[in-house]
């Protein structure tokens, strides 16, 4: 019972978070983002960011190689589909386990160094994985063509219970197809499980030990305390989260390419965590949602859509506004992301969650001031 017990504040946070996640199809509609493919990405990359935050947010170890585990999870899930069954559960289990083993090997070597040297080591391992997937390991990864399903795949477990069909099969769970909204809710439920586990890690003595490593690892070492097993455990857990995210990418779209291991994917999860708030539970999720929204919505804007949006302006003004705005959408959406990142880092170093804390503190102070003035006037 104690394993599942959380402080009251964490229970409330989890309940609110669950409501927000499960009602995405409703509240995302006004933002034009309530379609299954994008909501699946919201949930999957939120898992990726929450797992990365367990390492970076708690221990302070900045990894630039987490995309390697994302790719390993995707490849493992697709191979599970090809060799065994199209059921998503075994594929996700294999993806998490294989990514954990991979993270154990990389973490064991990388954690011999700290700071910038650790970051460079993880980046080097990720780039080696990326290049191996493109060249040496082509029989396993199918190189730049990407690993995908074919009609000739053995799928030994499925073939024991059903006949081979003419078309390509699709992932399922207990025989139920996972297309569209069903795929989203699978991702959403797993996001809630991942968030709950992260809450337990943050609130546990293990999480306190990781915070101590981040606070002053040198002092802990001088006292004779061996910090490496704790940091390695956090690294493996974080890698398994990335593997789960990679497996879900393969479940929602059954192919795996080496581009998921590229260094830009590792940098993206760093941006997600910093934008939302390093070391917070909800922050990385918000950061992941913000980046994926900008990537999928802002990048879809073109000049025709902008002219329709600003058609209420006078013709000359409309052309100027469209000319300026077009630089920040479509192919230039990265410029918008860059400006958002700069503004948050400059004015809110703690990320979006720092802004939330400031607003909450300002409201609480105003409420206290009102009570003080009321008490003073009543006493008079």
Rosetta blueprint (number, residue, H / E / L):
1 X L
2 X L
3 X L
4 X L
5 X L
6 X L
7 X L
8 X H
9 X H
10 X H
11 X H
12 X H
13 X H
14 X H
15 X H
16 X H
17 X H
18 X H
19 X H
20 X H
21 X H
22 X H
23 X L
24 X H
25 X H
26 X H
27 X H
28 X L
29 X H
30 X H
31 X H
32 X L
33 X L
34 X L
35 X L
36 X H
37 X H
38 X H
39 X H
40 X H
41 X H
42 X H
43 X H
44 X H
45 X H
46 X H
47 X H
48 X H
49 X H
50 X H
51 X H
52 X H
53 X H
54 X H
55 X H
56 X H
57 X H
58 X H
59 X H
60 X L
61 X L
62 X L
63 X L
64 X L
65 X L
66 X L
67 X H
68 X H
69 X H
70 X H
71 X H
72 X H
73 X H
74 X H
75 X H
76 X H
77 X H
78 X H
79 X H
80 X H
81 X H
82 X H
83 X H
84 X L
85 X L
86 X L
87 X E
88 X H
89 X H
90 X H
91 X H
92 X H
93 X H
94 X H
95 X H
96 X H
97 X H
98 X H
99 X H
100 X H
101 X H
102 X H
103 X H
104 X H
105 X H
106 X H
107 X H
108 X H
109 X H
110 X H
111 X L
112 X L
113 X L
114 X L
115 X H
116 X H
117 X H
118 X H
119 X H
120 X H
121 X H
122 X H
123 X H
124 X H
125 X H
126 X H
127 X H
128 X H
129 X H
130 X H
131 X H
132 X H
133 X H
134 X H
135 X L
136 X L
137 X L
138 X H
139 X H
140 X H
141 X H
142 X L
143 X H
144 X H
145 X H
146 X L
147 X E
148 X E
149 X L
150 X L
151 X L
152 X L
153 X L
154 X L
155 X L
156 X H
157 X H
158 X H
159 X H
160 X H
161 X H
162 X L
163 X L
164 X L
165 X L
166 X L
167 X L
168 X L
169 X L
170 X L
171 X L
172 X E
173 X E
174 X L
175 X L
176 X E
177 X E
178 X L
179 X L
180 X L
181 X H
182 X H
183 X H
184 X H
185 X H
186 X H
187 X H
188 X H
189 X H
190 X H
191 X H
192 X H
193 X H
194 X H
195 X H
196 X H
197 X H
198 X H
199 X H
200 X H
201 X H
202 X H
203 X H
204 X L
205 X H
206 X H
207 X H
208 X H
209 X H
210 X H
211 X H
212 X H
213 X H
214 X H
215 X H
216 X H
217 X H
218 X H
219 X H
220 X H
221 X H
222 X H
223 X L
224 X L
225 X L
226 X L
227 X L
228 X H
229 X H
230 X H
231 X H
232 X H
233 X H
234 X H
235 X H
236 X H
237 X H
238 X H
239 X H
240 X H
241 X H
242 X H
243 X H
244 X H
245 X H
246 X H
247 X H
248 X H
249 X H
250 X H
251 X H
252 X H
253 X L
254 X L
255 X E
256 X E
257 X L
258 X H
259 X H
260 X H
261 X H
262 X L
263 X H
264 X H
265 X H
266 X H
267 X H
268 X H
269 X H
270 X H
271 X H
272 X H
273 X H
274 X H
275 X H
276 X H
277 X L
278 X L
279 X L
280 X L
281 X L
282 X L
283 X H
284 X H
285 X H
286 X H
287 X H
288 X H
289 X H
290 X H
291 X H
292 X H
293 X H
294 X H
295 X H
296 X H
297 X L
298 X H
299 X H
300 X H
301 X L
302 X L
303 X H
304 X H
305 X H
306 X H
307 X H
308 X H
309 X H
310 X L
311 X L
312 X L
313 X L
314 X L
315 X H
316 X H
317 X H
318 X H
319 X H
320 X H
321 X H
322 X H
323 X H
324 X H
325 X H
326 X H
327 X H
328 X H
329 X L
330 X H
331 X H
332 X H
333 X H
334 X H
335 X H
336 X H
337 X H
338 X H
339 X H
340 X H
341 X H
342 X H
343 X H
344 X H
345 X H
346 X H
347 X H
348 X L
349 X L
350 X L
351 X L
352 X H
353 X H
354 X H
355 X H
356 X H
357 X H
358 X H
359 X H
360 X H
361 X H
362 X H
363 X H
364 X H
365 X H
366 X H
367 X H
368 X H
369 X H
370 X H
371 X H
372 X H
373 X H
374 X H
375 X H
376 X H
377 X H
378 X H
379 X H
380 X L
